[in-house]
Amino acid sequence: MQGAREDITVAMSGGVDSSVAAALLKRQGHAVRGVFMAFGQPGLDQQIAQVRRLASRLAVPLEIVDLREPFAREVLAAFRAGYRAGITPNPCVVCNRTIKCGALLQRIEEGARLATGHYARIRRGEGGLFELHQGRDRRKDQSYFLCRLGQEQLSRLLFPLGDLLKDEVRRLAGELGLSELHSPESQDICFLQGTAVAGFLEGGDFSAAPGEIVDREGRVLGAHGGIHRYTIGQRRGLGLPDATPYYVLELDAGRNRVIVGKEEELFRRRLLVKEVHWLAGGPPPLPRTFAVKIRYRHQLAPAEVALAEGGLAVTFAEPQRAITPGQFAVFYEGGQVAGSGQIVAGQG
């Protein structure tokens, strides 16, 4: 990004990506300040100390923003409710929309811009609409997690790392003297930090209800300690020895059952989504073929998206493995995020 000098706020987490994003914006001559989101995450005091060291090295002012209340209301409540309902929620998608690019964006000066360390790109398209595109580094691309953003949010966001590869970011961190200061990267959901989902849920008011493990025909094969301990495609922890492994096919919250089967039964050609969101506002003409992701690490797959009762039906050219209710199906066209919907069920 080049252009006039701006006052830009950078969401700093203590990791290499947000730190390099702040450094790049400073190098371009912008007035940069950092903000750190405190939402009650594990090791909060250590994280704050880490971010303060980085901000000091970069010579940027830092503000700690207390977002515990909206995070608990918008992210944690939805996370717990999802597992109670027998789905596998995606808290990162919810957090980016409601907290990082929601509550945090509202806390900074009206109209001011917020930069993050996401690997994604924002472009101005025809008619002045803002477009969300995949990052140059396809292995690190995080546009999936940003699929619920709207035009007002996109108009105020900056992603300085969108055109960089992760290796280039690491090299820049070394050149800037940040390598020994930033926190090690974690693949965990931020509020778990090494705690298993079941342990996190059961540490609150969440009660585990034992039930049956059954096959598609309803034959009882075993017992479970709570459906929140399972997700579609899971193999480990079932305790069902057989010539070939069993996998979780479905979670029946109404009957408190875990339904299992063999790997070939995990593949489905069709899924239904609700709560559809189009980044440009209104929907495009449907039916229409998109490249679709059904989870973050899923390989894009061609599918026809059409209207269906209560949402959209997504029909893939080839069956997809472990379609998981609660995750998001994200629709891409030429690397651009067109829209998304929350998966309700896999079919066929």
Buried (B, 14 or more C-beta within 10 A) or exposed (E): BEEEEBEBBBBBBBBBBBBBBBBBBBEBEBEBBBBBBBBEBEEBEEBBEBBBBBBEBBEBEBEBBEBBEBBEEBBBEBBBEBBBBBBBBBBBBBBBBBBBBBBBBEBBEEEEBBBBBBBBBBEEEEEEBBBBBBBBBEEBBBBBBBBBBBEEBBBBBBBBBBEBBBEBBBBBBEEBEBBEBBBEEEEEBBBBEEBEBBEBBBEEEBEBEEBBBBBEEEEEBBEBBBBBBBBBBBEEEBEBEEEEEBBBBBBBBEEBBBBBBBBEBBBBBBBBBEEBBBBBEEBEEEEBEBBBBBBBEBEBBEBBBEEBEEBBBBBBEEBBBBBBBBBBBBBBBEBBBBBBBBBBBBEE
